[in-house]
């Protein structure tokens, strides 16, 4: 943001007119130019984002099964059901929202802090740095299906490798990682942290390398120790990166599906059935797409509010 | 999506019943099914045989294609859970298969959603009669007066016993337990030797199938007569689920048995008994286990066992080429006649002649489980019934087996939840 301001103030005195592009007069075709450049993306954006958003709203106002001839209009009933205790969808939906909330609450702090520590270490100069950078990032390239099935077998209570090695170390070897609380959450959060920390670490690493070394030198001259340099140079320098990491991590965590679907399968009972899992079950397996769409909008609204709060919080601190 | 909407508009004017569906009349195309004389056609054949059964079906398809020069069948395999999402989507966009396999309990849902067409005329053309098939299977393919599936096989539950483990526990490896006393006695004996003999799975759907088997054995039912209420919270249901939990509580099974862990333990000679479907015959054989298969042990007051059945279906393809329909009929007829071969994949053929053939008679384990046919149970033929099971019954059984809830409370709660879902389904499918 700051950089753009600098450029604009420098550029303005030299350009006489605001909309003067390349010294020529603006013609009709010139007016169209930016839109033509954006057109390929706008078309895709329109077809795959804008249209589905409104079409989904339309679906959520019906009892919608795309194969049944009758798709009765139900108005806001699907939404009303979600807020009416005792309806078919009320309890499982809010329970799944709670599960998603728990997962987000447990995983986001870890996914914000641990990758930062990893990035700080990987930002030092040491032998084999590139090897470790690759190793930490490596799990991220795996698909969720791969890591899901991998961890399901590793974490199996009775035949899994994790419990076997715990037993070899003289620790309890019957921990029900995938089907009892709190272990199921530990399994889901742990495997997710292992899987995605590399992504956040790489973002942090890029941010760290963007911080002007002169600032560290200045801080050293002022007598700041390591901790103070971290607090007063590194963290403020990472603020936009932090905002990005936190926002993206919250959204990714709130969309958790594959891990819970494959590792715990919602067990025990439906304790770890996340919101997206329930939406998928309702819409794609039970073919109740109207109520599934309504649930998606409620979830999306939650995420929008959280994201806005997140931005507001960071802006407030900046002022 | 847009194609789906289009289909909706086309069908919206047609009232709903299959008689009014123009696609239904179209199916009564040419071809007796006894032979195919038309021009060369390509048939796409979809199924969910992703396990050890896949190669057997593929081999049969290849044999058929090489024998019938004018019909080229390509087989496409998708895992069953995804399969039931993909086929409807493919059909609605006009890219569905020409012939497909579906489980018998999914026929009503797919018939109501117009994913598949009635096959009464296929049955007539092929001269298939109830007397050719095992009656329960034949009757279960009918929804609202129309036949929607041509049964290929029956796959019942049975008791798999690991002979090595039984021997280690001092049991006669050729005498699998067949009633409650024998079964509990065997488990007690194994426990004395430090072996947990019957690992009770906790992750759906395996434990739900065991629960259903026990529920029927104790004289209970899943639903009332007109399938408006779930009644699995009866005394029979509570007894069934309590028996399963007690097996774990008494230490005959480890706690928290995860998905497929009971099968892995069986293959590693740690588990003596697996109570599961006949489809395990091949995987266990391929894993080199020294094992046998017997009918489900009778724990309750009567004999009963859960089963399902693969059926041939004709997807609802708009503007389908009549030659393809004729070819599909012939293909179904050919596989059906040769279904003794299919039995090798770990199945019991639905067709009597195939079951009586020497090919099938030579399959010892399949034959053992075929004895169960007189008392197999299928879930009721009601659209959307699968959702009720996965949303209400599966989590309840899971929670009780993980000691999170008591049998009675969990079953009561899930039954009232199921009643709501049944009501919703009735409205949705207007049945």
Interface residues (C-beta under 8 A of the other chain):
Chain A: X55 X63 X65 X66 X67 X68 X69 X70 X71 X88 X92 X152 X156 X157 X158 X159 X160 X174 X176 X178 X179 X180 X265 X266 X267 X268 X269 X270 X281 X284 X285 X286 X287 X288
Chain B: X1 X4 X5 X7 X8 X11 X12 X14 X15 X16 X81 X84 X85 X88 X91 X92 X112 X113 X114 X115 X199 X202 X203 X204 X254 X255 X256 X257 X258 X259 X261 X264 X265 X268 X384 X387 X390 X391 X395 X396 X398 X399 X402 X404 X405 X417 X420 X421 X424 X427 X428 X429 X430
